[in-house]
Amino acid sequence: RILEAIVAIYSTGGEPVGSGLLASHFDMALSSATLRNEMAALTKLGLLEQPHTSAGRVPSPKGYRYYLDHLLEAPAAIALSAADRENIDRLFADMDVEPEKLAQSAARALADYTGCAAVATTPQAEDLCIAHFEVVQVGRYSAAVLAVTSSGGVRTRVARIHTGLTREDADEMARLLNSSLTFVAPEDLTPSLTASLVLSAGRRLAPVVFAAEALVRTRPQFYLEGVQYLAKMPDVRTNLGALLEVFSDNEAARALIEPGSGKVTATLGED
């Protein structure tokens, strides 16, 4: 119960918890001396830490882990109003139109409803590939390469053709890309495949090939929403800069939320 109380107080106030505050806050029938002894014992077990000699205690990563695994009770389900449900239904209805924007919208909605920061990614590379290409002439010297993903999203990249592009060129390149690059994983884009496509397209239309390959290699998008809620958390404010630095690195952030067993998990400290 003492560890549970310290986690609750520290998470709310962000300051080390002393025995006096612990006793008064929860009106425990224990003296400050008894609480100090218990807190010292929890510190020896590695469940609490003492930032300074004269300071109170804060939960350690090990203490947080014990709290999550053994003390935390599952919260009651959040009751959503009819208006909230309607807004969420509208959000998911948009998936048929712009599925790749769904992750960002979902993260924003989750952050707003929970008052916490929320992160989301589009489908991982192994689950997402290009299902269809279109090449559209957008000017005498430009072609827009459109790629429809297996999730229904659309990616676009413009290729510059210095010697000019005809509609026949665009149609021929679309046929080449659809026969060679659909359902190809990024790791399968080998130099030999690139050379073969450039040879088939000809040097003049090689930029279209390079644009299509860039679309195949596009990394999953990562979205962080609700940063303003992090700034309101006392125990996060002092390390907010370092935390945002992690989330600004897409690879590092994605590693934290890599899909696992499908269960709810918590990552703490050096995890």
N, C-alpha and C positions, 0 to 999 in steps of 0.2 A: 504493500500500500504506500510505503514511503517513496519508492521509486516512481510509482504511478503519479503521486502528488507532485514530485519534483518535475517530472516531464510536463505535466499540465501547467504548472506555474511558470516554468522557464519558457515554454512555447508561447505563453501569453505575454509575458513581460520582457523576455530577452535578457534578463539580468540573473547572475548567479543567485541561487536560493540558499538563504541561511536558515539555521534551525529556528530562530524566532519567527521569521515569516512563515515557515512551514507549519509551525504550531498554531499560529493565530489564523492563518488562512483557512485551515481545515478544522480548526477547533478540536485538535487531537487531545486525547486524555494522556498525553505524554509530555514530560518536561523537556526543556531545551537541551539539557545535558544528555538525556536519553536519546534524543533525536540526533545529537552530534555524534554520539557513539555509533548509532546505526548508520549514519551517513559515512562515517569513517570506515565502517566495515564494508559498505557498498563500494567505497572508493578502492579498498584493497582488492575487492573482487573484480575491479575494472569496469563497474557499471556506472560510476560517477567520476567526474574529474573536478579538480580544484584549480581554476585559472591562476589564482594568486594565493599566497599563504594566508592572508587575512580575508579572502573572499569566500563566498558560499560555494555550493557545488552546482555543476551542470551535468546533464546526462552525457555519457560517452557514446561513441558509435555502438559499442557492445551493449550499453544500457538501453539505447534506443531499440536495438535489435531484440533484446529480451522483452522490452515493453510491447513491441509489435507482435512478437510471436506468442507471448504468454499472457499479457495483461489487457491489451486493447480489445474491446468488444466491438463487434460489427455495428455500425450506426444504423438507425432506422432508415428505411427508404425515404428519399426526398419526395414530398408531395408537390407535384407541379400543378399550377393553376390551368384552367382551360385555355387562357391566353398563351401561357408558356407552351403547352402541348401544340397549340395551333402554329406557333412560331417554329417549333422543332419540325413539325410535319412539313411546313413550307420549306424549311432548309433541306430536308431530304428529298423533297419533290424536285428541287433544282438539280439533283444528281444526274438526271437524265439529260440535262442540257449541258452542264459543265462539271463532269465528274471529278476532274483533277483539282477543282477549287473546293470540293467538298471537305477535304482534310482541313484546310485553313478555316472554313466556316464552322466546322465541327469543333475545332480547337477554340475558336473565339466564343462559341456558345457555351462550351464546357467551362471555360474560364469565367464567363459572366455569371453562370448559374451557381458555381461553387465558390467564387471569390478567391480562386487560386490560379496560378499560372498553369497553362495547359500546352502540351506539345502533341503534334501529330505529323505523320509522314504519309506521302502517297505510297502506293504499292512498291515493295522492294524490287530491286532489279531482276531477281530470279523469277518473280511472278509477273513481270510487266515486259511486254515487247511490242514491236510495231506490227500491226496486223494489215495495214494498207497504206500505200503512198499515192499521192497525187502531185503532179508538177504543173503549176499554173504560170503562164506568162503574165507578168505584172508590168512589163515595160519592154522596150526593145532590147535592153541589155540586162534584164533581171528576170529571175524565176523564183517563185515561192514554192518551196518544197513542204508539202503538208503531210504529216504522218498521223494516222489514227492508231491509238494504242489499243492493246487488248482489253483495256478497261473502258474504252469508249472515249477517252480524252483525245485532244488534238494538240499536236506540237507543230510549230512552224519555224522555218529558217529560210532566209533569202540568200540566193546564190547570184553572184555577179558574173555575167557572161560578156566579156569585153568585145567579142566579135559579133555579138547579136544573137538573138534567140527567136526561133519561129515556133508556131503552134505545133508543127510536126515534130520539132525537136523535143518539146515538152511531152508530147504523147509518147514518143519513143523512150524517153528517159523514165517515164512512169512505168512503162512495161518492164524495162530493165530492172528498176528498183524493186518492183513487186515480185519479180521472178527470182531475185537474188538476196534481198535484205529483209523480207518479211519473216517474222518469228525467229529472228536471229538474235542470240544473246550477245551482249557487249563483248564478253570475253572471246566470242567466236569471230570477231572482226579482225582477222589476221592480215598482215601485210600482203600476203599472196592473194587474198580475196579482194583487197583494195586494188592491187595491181591489175587483177583480172577485170574488175569493173571499169577502171579507167581505160583499159585497153578496148573494152567493148564500147564505151561511151565516146572515146576519142578525146584527145587533149583539150579540144575546144569546150567540151561539156563536162570536163572533169570536176569543175566547181560544184555541179549538181550532185555528183557522187559524194564529194566531201561534206556537203551540207546534209545529205541523207545519213551518212555515217555519224555525224555529230548528233543527229536526232536519236539514233539508236543508242548512242553512248550516254545520253542525258541521264544524270543521276536522279534518284527519287528526291522530291522536294520535301524540305523540312520546315515546319511552321511552329513558331513560339508565339503564343498569345497570352495576354493578361500579365505582362511584366509589371504593370502598375500595382498589382496585388502583392507581388514579391516585396516591393518597397515598403509596404505597410506591415510586413512581418518583422517584429523586433529582432528575432534570432537570425534573420537573414540579411538585414540591412548592412551589417558590417562586412559581409562577404559578398554583397550583391555584385560588385564589379567582377570578381573572380567567377561567380556563377554565370553571369552574362557572357563572359569570355568563353566558357565551355560551350554554351549554347550557340555562340557565333561560329563555332567550328562544327560544320554539319556532320563530319565524320565522327567526332567525339560525342556529339549529342546523340547521334543515331545509335551509337554503341550502347548508350545508356538505356535506350528504349527498344533495343533489338527484340523482336518477337521471341518468346521462349516457350513455356509450356502452355500458354494460353490462360494462366492463372494470374491473379493480381499479385504483384511483387513489389518490394520496396528496396531501393538501393541506398545504402548509408555509407558515410565516411569513405574508406578506402575500397569499398566494394567495386 
